Amino acid sequence: MKTLAVFSAVLSVLATAYASSDSKSTLPSTFKPPQVFKNLNLVHVISVEKNYVKENINVLIENIDKEAQDEYYLPFTGDQMSRVGGFEAKDRKDASVGHFKVEAVEFDPESDIQYYRVHLPSPLKPGDRQALGITYYVLKAYKPLPASIAQDEQQFLTYSFSAYAPSVYTTSKQKTEVKFPSSAIPDYTKLPGSGDVQEFPQKQGTKLTYGPFDEKPAGAAEPVEVRFEFTKPVSHVSELERDVEVSHWGGNVAFEERYTLYHRGANLSTLFNRVKWAQQQYYNPVSYALKEMKFPLRVGSADAYFTDVIGNVSTSKFRSNKREALLEIKPRYPLFGGWKYPFTIGWNSDAKHFLRKVSGSSYVLNVPFLEGPKQPEGVEYESVVLRVVLPEGAENVKYQTTIPTSSITEAKVEIHKTFLDTVGRTTLVIKARNLVDDFRDRELIVTYDYSLLASLRKPLIIFITMIGVFVAAWVVGGVELKFSKK
């Protein structure tokens, strides 16, 4: 009875099946967000401390309409929309509510303005207020300036944005804070101040503050640009293919990840000098080149490997004990701006760390949706394809993940054929876009049914095949091939 209760609880969590994960909808071409809300106080925090931009909008909204409202819109340009990911919204005063439902909407693919729509958990009555916390990430956000530098020079990046937070509603009061990795900010746009402040932004250490600003109308924008020192690599994964293969007979879960990695920082102004690079490693100067990556894995991981398009790469270390499992790799060559490095890593882990039988023939698999390297400068992922290869004969597959649904573009179940398969292995395929390493270790929970008959199918097929081979050999061996004498 206890097992049944646990299974029922898990199924109640899995309210979203794989077919319902597409979060984009289309609106009529005449659509304009209704002016039903007003932003009373807004704080826009932009972090450029990593090689992607993280933006937080903390806003107190008020329903100024005569009817209850539950849809809040945030605008983006078409270019921004293609690079925004990890969009989440929540109640800043009540964490128990969890994340609100969010979806990307568009009214015209050719239009330069598109929206994210936030569904409030309950309609906001006229005159009522709601404290919203909105978080999202912007990928491929920086441009190096200068675009080319020497091997040992410092790298500077630029980022353009609006000093006013994007909004389709009137904002009574707001300010924008920009956080940098260091205080080296040689250039930034200056704006006229207000009140006792003569000029914006105000600089405090590694932070610039634009505002506070007085009331601004819906759609107001004030373009600004900042230029700052970034002494770390700008790592960008254009595509990550992550395979999770579950074996009941072997009691094993095998992981493999295939990366297409780019460095989006400043290019080299001269040819790479390997001798100079080797000399520099003795005193380990600050460099914007990517020369190593660290992959923290689940405790108990084993048999780690690291290959690239040439073959096995020996410049790696794997440490696994009762407290940790860490894979450290060094690419075949240091990565500078504009360089590309495709590679593959993989490892095995005991199934008991991820798989549990809950009732009869029903199983629950709990694995990280995204792992990848853990770097001080961060890593961004433009496209992620996750394949969960379940045993042959698995059925009734459902999933739930704590990855923002707005980042998931497709989810389906298909058949994957491997060695000694008859009908092929059931495979859950999930595609996501614009993720960052802040989502490392977010969970993916998969439930499926796997009957005893299905589990015995492969060994029975192998047994019957071997018997057939022996019978065929016996029959062929008994055939008389020589000519008889009369």
Steps between C-alpha positions, in 0.01 A plus 500: 500500500785735580655437157168570331470827690850607391423413138174696511682801639759485222232477234324801646821698457527388139203708391664595172547222246760517229251616239405817684838668534484743207466843662454724195165630381397742228280808547298697241691753293293783655599405855633760742549428871211665684600783735360333811808521724729771629856447623514688829863429584751308285861398556683357200821312587732403213795271573783477245725315743496184286520437127123530478271772630266433790217749548265533797194724500345551842180694458192591702200505265148630557182410314362832370219338302137457608519121474726234647813427289745210495725553194814715515707563184869577456622620155816405307627568152508214252879474532483495880223239493726258315769537768293518820463186708434368847207739548342456844255706709402466864339677795775692680312494829377141501750238385257216575295593192779376274568617147218644294401362161692682225472476122656670198238661278518680166241688296700532180823312415611798292448750783793625702305483827406170661403407855531268793169457679491436876189338642436612857393209727169675571332803337601831653195699605463871410728709722692195632876475477745218427877485555654324199850361468596433138828336398637424155832457319634651178746295294749619236466840664852645479724644232877520558653845464761500358393204292859369470774504763839345559543166673598658833274811495193561713154446352224761512135437418206731429132454579210716376166532679239755606535700820122463531373148562296353211130537577165535324362682805554843654772493766478749788852453637794287392875456498748270326804347670780341297744262673846434351771236563748774603524874546680538163220676308679748270197609296128536561216720374425800719152650544374821662417447867202612702455658841825518695675269249648693209591203283409134457635241553642509850800270540561301817783246470386238250149642457342776289156639587278681249220681678274527684286631216163671522188370330558358153233403246449151360771401252745770612866422423837668554783316317827476691820301456766387746854377433673291766799274556431126478814297562332161458395300194160565343391134472204428277361151431309519174375143539501246782377146442453320829413129508383318812477124444325288763578130536291290741694179437837668552380720787672792328425849368743608228549870421655647187522868403609635162595870495556751221685772688593849379697786652305819419758741637757716323691341211879480490658790313805285417570131452493284812848462653520163674850563636387822664194322635713225656729757661202685650374188675792511743369818665132444409394850392137605457383388156175515310580164332307190605755242610312266735154399616370325809196270502364419848313168466277308737679307774562143387559584133759282327670417168524863383641569153586806288532498119493749215480469120860372486460235769567443867638800690741409778511844664228421753476396862214318668465488877225290659453412867228492764483881515529611137543410136684759292609484137762761403583535133741709294413552132756389244585870453413823690189670361525866399229724357334363187637148554287186505545171690259205465549225760327215680501384861325207663477298819302225674310502826318247714128498417406499869600868520237598239244222455229377734223245466184645654226246430462179302653575160525882547833681533617855573826634356644821646804644317641852455365667187832678450843441653796623298807696611495721807711804414549832684410686178190287435389314187204570271316239290325609182348159422461193723374161383441255785430134424393262775535148359276267702495118488339329203128461565465797737166675455271767645790747517441832676738767619526815711794738530595804704657658189286803398232377261548811287842363399370158388418499129411135437447172683410166349534125544665303223670164439879462510650176368822361644675162502285189550177702505180360353258794485743765628543689827249761616668843498381831645644791299484853643632805316571828678660831406685784669600334826788592729702321762284655773265212416756231578345216697140610438302176512342293226253244638385226264239237583436192288361148512729202437333160530668169586422366153671801339804455723530132397458572129867558418648200691229276355575624148874441556433151643270403212747640247788299648289183502413568137868541415590170667213317330599645164862397560391146594281472190772629271754271667287197424480568127703254295696699244729228349408293195393141578652202311261273313 
